[in-house]
Each structure stands twice: as C-alpha cells, then as structure tokens.
Amino acid sequence: AVRQVSCGAVHAVALSEDGLLQAW
C-alpha cells in the first residue's frame, strides 16, 4: 500500500509537469 501511494505521488507530479501519463 505504501509503495502504491509513493508511486501515485510521483505520477501525480509527473502529470502536473508533463500533463500526460509519461511517468507510467
């Protein structure tokens, strides 16, 4: 669960910067 939250936070930042799911 913790890992999922951490990854989610990273993806959220990537979304804010790139506007796409490139982090995935």
HTML snippet that shows the backbone in 3Dmol.js (N, CA, C, O; Angstrom):
<script src="https://3Dmol.org/build/3Dmol-min.js"></script>
<div id="view" style="width:600px;height:400px;position:relative"></div>
<script>
const pdb = `
ATOM      1  N   ALA A   1       0.847  -1.205   0.000  1.00  0.00           N
ATOM      2  CA  ALA A   1       0.000   0.000   0.000  1.00  0.00           C
ATOM      3  C   ALA A   1       0.880   1.252   0.000  1.00  0.00           C
ATOM      4  O   ALA A   1       0.638   2.205  -0.740  1.00  0.00           O
ATOM      5  N   VAL A   2       1.896   1.219   0.843  1.00  0.00           N
ATOM      6  CA  VAL A   2       2.784   2.385   0.938  1.00  0.00           C
ATOM      7  C   VAL A   2       3.461   2.645  -0.396  1.00  0.00           C
ATOM      8  O   VAL A   2       3.588   3.792  -0.825  1.00  0.00           O
ATOM      9  N   ARG A   3       3.896   1.571  -1.052  1.00  0.00           N
ATOM     10  CA  ARG A   3       4.575   1.731  -2.337  1.00  0.00           C
ATOM     11  C   ARG A   3       3.622   2.326  -3.367  1.00  0.00           C
ATOM     12  O   ARG A   3       4.016   3.166  -4.176  1.00  0.00           O
ATOM     13  N   GLN A   4       2.373   1.887  -3.332  1.00  0.00           N
ATOM     14  CA  GLN A   4       1.395   2.393  -4.297  1.00  0.00           C
ATOM     15  C   GLN A   4       1.179   3.891  -4.084  1.00  0.00           C
ATOM     16  O   GLN A   4       1.067   4.649  -5.048  1.00  0.00           O
ATOM     17  N   VAL A   5       1.121   4.309  -2.837  1.00  0.00           N
ATOM     18  CA  VAL A   5       0.919   5.725  -2.527  1.00  0.00           C
ATOM     19  C   VAL A   5       2.114   6.536  -3.008  1.00  0.00           C
ATOM     20  O   VAL A   5       1.953   7.605  -3.596  1.00  0.00           O
ATOM     21  N   SER A   6       3.315   6.020  -2.753  1.00  0.00           N
ATOM     22  CA  SER A   6       4.530   6.721  -3.163  1.00  0.00           C
ATOM     23  C   SER A   6       4.570   6.869  -4.678  1.00  0.00           C
ATOM     24  O   SER A   6       4.841   7.951  -5.199  1.00  0.00           O
ATOM     25  N   CYS A   7       4.299   5.774  -5.381  1.00  0.00           N
ATOM     26  CA  CYS A   7       4.309   5.806  -6.848  1.00  0.00           C
ATOM     27  C   CYS A   7       3.237   6.766  -7.341  1.00  0.00           C
ATOM     28  O   CYS A   7       3.456   7.509  -8.298  1.00  0.00           O
ATOM     29  N   GLY A   8       2.080   6.752  -6.690  1.00  0.00           N
ATOM     30  CA  GLY A   8       0.997   7.636  -7.076  1.00  0.00           C
ATOM     31  C   GLY A   8       1.419   9.090  -6.964  1.00  0.00           C
ATOM     32  O   GLY A   8       1.089   9.908  -7.823  1.00  0.00           O
ATOM     33  N   ALA A   9       2.153   9.413  -5.896  1.00  0.00           N
ATOM     34  CA  ALA A   9       2.617  10.787  -5.694  1.00  0.00           C
ATOM     35  C   ALA A   9       3.572  11.182  -6.814  1.00  0.00           C
ATOM     36  O   ALA A   9       3.489  12.289  -7.346  1.00  0.00           O
ATOM     37  N   VAL A  10       4.478  10.274  -7.170  1.00  0.00           N
ATOM     38  CA  VAL A  10       5.447  10.542  -8.238  1.00  0.00           C
ATOM     39  C   VAL A  10       4.723  10.766  -9.553  1.00  0.00           C
ATOM     40  O   VAL A  10       5.047  11.691 -10.298  1.00  0.00           O
ATOM     41  N   HIS A  11       3.730   9.908  -9.840  1.00  0.00           N
ATOM     42  CA  HIS A  11       2.977  10.031 -11.088  1.00  0.00           C
ATOM     43  C   HIS A  11       2.198  11.343 -11.096  1.00  0.00           C
ATOM     44  O   HIS A  11       2.074  11.993 -12.134  1.00  0.00           O
ATOM     45  N   ALA A  12       1.678  11.726  -9.941  1.00  0.00           N
ATOM     46  CA  ALA A  12       0.912  12.967  -9.842  1.00  0.00           C
ATOM     47  C   ALA A  12       1.799  14.153 -10.203  1.00  0.00           C
ATOM     48  O   ALA A  12       1.368  15.062 -10.912  1.00  0.00           O
ATOM     49  N   VAL A  13       3.036  14.144  -9.716  1.00  0.00           N
ATOM     50  CA  VAL A  13       3.982  15.223 -10.017  1.00  0.00           C
ATOM     51  C   VAL A  13       4.287  15.232 -11.506  1.00  0.00           C
ATOM     52  O   VAL A  13       4.342  16.291 -12.132  1.00  0.00           O
ATOM     53  N   ALA A  14       4.488  14.038 -12.070  1.00  0.00           N
ATOM     54  CA  ALA A  14       4.788  13.931 -13.494  1.00  0.00           C
ATOM     55  C   ALA A  14       3.611  14.474 -14.304  1.00  0.00           C
ATOM     56  O   ALA A  14       3.803  15.140 -15.321  1.00  0.00           O
ATOM     57  N   LEU A  15       2.396  14.186 -13.846  1.00  0.00           N
ATOM     58  CA  LEU A  15       1.211  14.664 -14.551  1.00  0.00           C
ATOM     59  C   LEU A  15       1.177  16.189 -14.515  1.00  0.00           C
ATOM     60  O   LEU A  15       0.846  16.836 -15.509  1.00  0.00           O
ATOM     61  N   SER A  16       1.514  16.744 -13.385  1.00  0.00           N
ATOM     62  CA  SER A  16       1.499  18.197 -13.243  1.00  0.00           C
ATOM     63  C   SER A  16       2.518  18.840 -14.180  1.00  0.00           C
ATOM     64  O   SER A  16       2.275  19.914 -14.730  1.00  0.00           O
ATOM     65  N   GLU A  17       3.656  18.177 -14.357  1.00  0.00           N
ATOM     66  CA  GLU A  17       4.718  18.742 -15.190  1.00  0.00           C
ATOM     67  C   GLU A  17       4.485  18.485 -16.673  1.00  0.00           C
ATOM     68  O   GLU A  17       4.577  19.403 -17.488  1.00  0.00           O
ATOM     69  N   ASP A  18       4.183  17.232 -17.024  1.00  0.00           N
ATOM     70  CA  ASP A  18       4.058  16.868 -18.437  1.00  0.00           C
ATOM     71  C   ASP A  18       2.616  16.920 -18.941  1.00  0.00           C
ATOM     72  O   ASP A  18       2.378  17.162 -20.124  1.00  0.00           O
ATOM     73  N   GLY A  19       1.657  16.693 -18.045  1.00  0.00           N
ATOM     74  CA  GLY A  19       0.266  16.707 -18.468  1.00  0.00           C
ATOM     75  C   GLY A  19      -0.137  15.384 -19.099  1.00  0.00           C
ATOM     76  O   GLY A  19      -1.248  15.258 -19.613  1.00  0.00           O
ATOM     77  N   LEU A  20       0.755  14.392 -19.068  1.00  0.00           N
ATOM     78  CA  LEU A  20       0.446  13.073 -19.635  1.00  0.00           C
ATOM     79  C   LEU A  20       0.950  11.991 -18.699  1.00  0.00           C
ATOM     80  O   LEU A  20       1.683  12.276 -17.752  1.00  0.00           O
ATOM     81  N   LEU A  21       0.559  10.748 -18.960  1.00  0.00           N
ATOM     82  CA  LEU A  21       1.000   9.646 -18.105  1.00  0.00           C
ATOM     83  C   LEU A  21       2.350   9.103 -18.534  1.00  0.00           C
ATOM     84  O   LEU A  21       2.550   7.890 -18.589  1.00  0.00           O
ATOM     85  N   GLN A  22       3.275  10.002 -18.838  1.00  0.00           N
ATOM     86  CA  GLN A  22       4.594   9.573 -19.294  1.00  0.00           C
ATOM     87  C   GLN A  22       5.347   8.868 -18.164  1.00  0.00           C
ATOM     88  O   GLN A  22       6.195   8.014 -18.423  1.00  0.00           O
ATOM     89  N   ALA A  23       5.043   9.218 -16.924  1.00  0.00           N
ATOM     90  CA  ALA A  23       5.736   8.623 -15.788  1.00  0.00           C
ATOM     91  C   ALA A  23       5.446   7.126 -15.698  1.00  0.00           C
ATOM     92  O   ALA A  23       6.267   6.356 -15.199  1.00  0.00           O
ATOM     93  N   TRP A  24       4.285   6.727 -16.177  1.00  0.00           N
ATOM     94  CA  TRP A  24       3.914   5.315 -16.126  1.00  0.00           C
ATOM     95  C   TRP A  24       4.750   4.527 -17.111  1.00  0.00           C
ATOM     96  O   TRP A  24       4.591   3.311 -17.223  1.00  0.00           O
TER      97      TRP A  24
END
`;
const viewer = $3Dmol.createViewer("view");
viewer.addModel(pdb, "pdb");
viewer.setStyle({}, {cartoon: {color: "spectrum"}});
viewer.zoomTo();
viewer.render();
</script>
